[in-house]
Amino acid sequence: MTSSFPVTRRAIFAGAVGAALSAPMINRGAYAFAAAPGRSYSRRAVDLVAASLVIDMLAPLKITMSEEYVAHRLTDAEAAEFRASGITGFHNAYGLGGPDAKRQALTFLAGWQGFAGRNSDVFTLVDTVGDLDRAKKDGKCAVIMGIQNAEQFETIADVALFRRLGLRCAQLTYNSQNMIGSGSTERVDGGVSDYGAAIVAEMEKQHMLIDVSHCGDKTTLDAIEIASGPIAITHSNVRALVDHPRVKTDAAIKALAAKGGVMGITGVRMFVRATDPTNVGHMADHIDHVAKLVGVDHVGIGSDADLNGYDDMKPDEYAALKGAYKASYGFRDKIDIDGFDHPKKVFDLTEELIRRAYSNENITAVLGGNFRRLLAQVWG
């Protein structure tokens, strides 16, 4: 997709993932998967993922700069990866902005909903939370259409327009300032504007999930306070564990939870830990922190990557992605974290939660139950 504004990672990319498991048993209760050569998982982990409605609240269907990809029909191998991933709900969202944000948003929705329809043996679109439940039952990947910005809302009436066209979640800002509020990498955070407050009210009226993942600290707190009901941080991490402008303070996490919101934890390396090694265990530290701070009912997954992650990108695209951000993003050699960088990553995270003595009920809540509850409440 082309753009006439400074490129953002989400303006370049898009996302999703799938369900249905097939696992031949190997020795001592471990299971191996054709889609994950060299990896095996415990019977408990396999059963938990199979039984859970797994929702990844930031899961681009494909990280690519190719404008033609939306016309792509999945190969049998690609379809198998989605089906075996263990994920049912994919929040397919990307960042856009600039004077033609509305046109870009319309192109994005048309292109990726067409992609889902073209590959309807694998994907189904989400209108209500019941579509997530049906997708789980049918072994399909349910695509939640989102946009990581709100610049497409040129008027208040545009919220209802985009809701009719399939948009179910929108961030108030990406990393930069817009008419609604301030992004996380802006020098000054002025909070939510009067126009932004009107957009928040209209999004709630239209039953569209409000997301503040990329918002600055004051804008995040303002949005939570202004909203009458719960909102989401679909993909961020905890600043108490890593000092980065794109992650959230304990004050924000407490305010979010007090309104009934849910925070998705990402596997982006510089949002997880400041130094290497950085692995799935360090990602679980962020889940632990949120669970201990506000309760396990307010934490989930927002991986912020497609099934194979960023580090498998073509070298020129990978370099362009890193070059599109301010220095404050602090990219290191790798973007993905160890153990959460392949199509079966949800199983690795489940194994880590098992090691930490999470109960089956709490693991199911983290994998998707908490976001299902939030989406049901917001969407009605």
N, C-alpha and C positions, 0 to 999 in steps of 0.2 A: 504494500500500500504506500502510495506516495504522500508526501506532506510538504507544505511550504513553510513550516516552522521548524525550530531546532528539534532534531530527532530525539525522542525518548525511547527507552527500552520497550515500553509497552506500545508505543506508536509503531514499532517495528514488528512486534510479535503478536501471538494469539495462543489459546489453549484448551485442553480437556483430558479425561481419562476414563477407565472402564471397570467392569465387574467380573463375573463368572470365573470360577476356579477349577483347575484340573491338576491334581498333584499326586503322582505315584509315590507310594510310601517307600522310604528307605529305612536303614537300620535305626533302632532305638527311638522310634516315634518321631523322627525328623522327616520332612517332606522336601523333595526337590522339584523344581519347575523348569520346563523346557525354556521358558522365557527368561530364566535367570540362571544360566549355566554356572556351576561352581558354588551356588548358594543353596542352603537348606534351612528350613524353619521348623520349629517345634509344632507338635500337634495342637497345642493350645493356641499358638499364634495363628496358625492356619484356620482353626475353627473360629477364633474371635473375628478375624477379618471377614470370613464367610458369613458370619451371623450379623455383622454390623453394617449399618448404612454409612459407608465411608464417604465423607464430603470434604474435598479439598477446596477451600474458599479462595484460592488463587492458583489456578492450574491452566495456563495457556495450552491450547490443544497442540500447538506446534510453535517452537521458537525458530523463526525463519524470517529472512528479509525478502523472500520471494513473493511477489505480488500474485503469482499464478497458483500459489499453493491452495488457495480456497477452491480452485477448480479441480483439485486433486482427488482421485479415488484411492482409498487406502489399499495397499497390497495385503495379501493374506497374512504376511508376517507382521505388518503394522497393526492390523486389526487384532491379531492374537495378543500383541503387547497390551493394547487397551483392555481387552477382555480379561487378561490374566493379572492386571495391576492390582486388583482388589478395590479399586476406587469406583464408586458409582457416580457421585456428584462432582462435576468440574465447573468451577466458576471461571469462565472463559472471558478474561478482561484484559484490556491493554490501555496505555496512556496516550492521550492525544491533546492537542491544544492549538491555540493560534486563531487567526481570523476566520479560518475555514473549518473550525472544529465541528460544526453541525454537519457539514457535508461529509467529513471524515467519519463521524459517528454513524451516519446513515449508510455509508459504504461498508463500514465494519459490520453492522448488524445484518445487512443484506448478504454480504459475502459469507460470514460464518454460519448464519442460519441456513444458507444454501449448502454449505459444506456438510452440515449435519444431515440435511435432507438427502444429499447425494450419497451419503454413507449411512443410510437409515438402518442398515443391518447391525451397525455398531452403536450409533448415537440416537438419542431422542431429546427434543427440546423441553425445557422446563417452563411451565406456566405457573403451577401451584406446587406446594410441597408434596401433594399426592403423586405428581409425576416422578418425583425422586423415589417414592416407595414402589411405584410400578416398575421403574427402571431396575431397581434392585431385584424385584421378583422375576423380571424378564431377562436378567443378565445383560443389560445394556448400560451404556454410559450416558448419564443425564447432563445436558449442557445448560448451565445457568449463564445467560448473557449479561455481561457487565461492562462498564467503562470506567477506567481509573482517572476520571476527571468529571467535571460538571460544566465545562465551557460550552458544551453542546446545548445547554439550556439558555438560549438567548433571551427567552421570555419565560414567564411563569407557566404559560400554557404548554411550553415545550416538554415539561415533565410528563404531562398526560399523553402527549403525542408519542414520546419515546416509550412510555409504558405500553401503549397499544401496539407498538412495533416490536415488542419483545424484551426491552431492557428491564431487568429485575433488580439491579444493584448499580449504584454509581458512587464513586469517591467524590467528595466535595472539591478537592484539589489534587493535582499531581504534586510535583516537588516545588512548583513555582507559584507566584501570586496570580490569582484570577479575581473576577468580580465577586466571588463568594468568600474567599479567605486566603490564607497564606500557606504555602507549601513548606515542607520540612527543611529545605535548603535555602530558603529566603533569609536575607540578612536580618530583616525585621519582621516579626509576626504581629500583625494588627488584629488578629482574631477574625471572627465571622462578621461580615458586613450586614447592613440592613437588607440588601438584596439576597445575601446568603441565608439570612433568617427566613425570608419568604420562601426560598427554594427548599429549605429544610421542612417547613410546614407543608409545602405542596407535595414533597416526596412522601411524607407520612400520609397525607390525604390520599395519594395515589397508590399506597401500599408498595413503595419501592424502598429497598434496603439502603440506608445511608451508611457510607463507609468513610472512615477518616484515617486510613492507613498511612497515606503520604502527607497528611496535614501537619503543620507546625504545632508546637505544644499548646499555645494559646488557642489556636483555631480548633484543635482537638477538644480541649476542655469546653470552649464556647459551644461547639456543636452538640456535645453531650448534654450540656445544661439547657440549651434551647429546645432540643427535641423533647416531645412529650412522652415518648416511649423509648424502647431500646434501639440502639444502633450497633454497628460492628466496627471492629478493627480486623479486617479480613486477613491481613498478612503483615505482621510486624513482630518485633521481639522486645526484650526487656532492658531498659537502660541501666537498671541496677546491676546487670551482668556485663554489659558492653556499652561503652560511651560512643554512641553514634546518633546523628541527628534524625535518622529514619526510624528509630525505635522509640518506645513509649516509656514515660515516667510512671512510677508507682501511683502518683496522684491521678493520672489519666486512667490507669487500669482500675483503680478503686472506683472512680466516677462512672466508668463504663459499666462495671459490674453492678453498681447500686441501681442503675436503670434497667438491669436485666440483659445487658449486652454480652457479646462473646468476642474473644480475641483469638485469631489464628496465628500460630507460630510458624515462622519461615525457616527454610534451610539454606538461605543465602549466607555465605561464609562470613562476610564482614558484619552482618547483623547478629551473628551467633557468638563469635569470639574474636578478640583483638589479635590473637597470635595463633600460630599453628602448633600442634595439630588441632584441627577443628572437625569434629565428627558428630554422628547422630546422638551420642551421649551428651554432648554439649548442647545440642538442640533440645534434648529432653530436660536439661537444666532449666531452660526457659519455661517449659510446661510446668515443671515442679514449682518454679517461683510464682507463677500466676495462680496455680492451684492452692499453694500455701497462703498467698496474699489475700485472695478473694473467693476461693472455693473452686473445686474441679468443674463445676457446672458452667464456668465462664471461660473455658479454654478449649481450643480446637486446633485444626491444621489449616495453614494457608501457605503451601510450600513455595509459591512464587517461582515455579519452574514447570516445564513440561515433563513428560515421562523420563527423558534422558538427560535433562538438565542443560546448563549453559556451556559446560566445558567440552561438549561434543560438537559445538558449532564449527562451521568453516572458519579457518583462521582470520580471513578478512572481515567476516561478519562479527566475529568475537572482538576483534580490535575496534571495529566501529561502534559496537555496543559500549565498550568501556570508555571510549572517547566521547560519548554523548552526555556524560555526567560531569558535574562539578567535582573538584578535587576532594571535597568533603565526603564523597562517597567512599573513598579509601579502598578501591579495588586492590586485591592481592593477585598473585599468580593464578589462583583458581577462584571460581565463584561458588561452585557447589561444595557441599560438605561431604566428608568421607562417610559412606554408608547410607547416604540419602541422595544418591546421584544416578539412579538406575530405575527401570520400570517397576521393580518390586519393593521400592523404598518403604512403602507403608508397612510391609512385613518386618523390615528392620526396626522401624520405630516401635511397632507393637512388641517385638522381642525386648527392646530397651525398657518399655513401660512394665513388662512382665518382670524383668530383672529388678526393677525398682519397687516391686510388690504392690503395684496398682491392682485393684480388684478388676474382675471381668466387667462389672457394671461401669466402673470409672473409665476403663480403656475404651469401651463402646461409646461412652459420652464424649471422650476426647476425639475419637476417630470420626465422629460425625453427629452423634446424638445431640450435642449441645447446639450445633448450627442448625440441625433440623428443627429443634424447638424454637430457635430465634426466627427462622424463616417462616415457620407456621404462624407465629405471632404477628410478624410484620406483614406478610402477604395476605393473611386472612384465609 
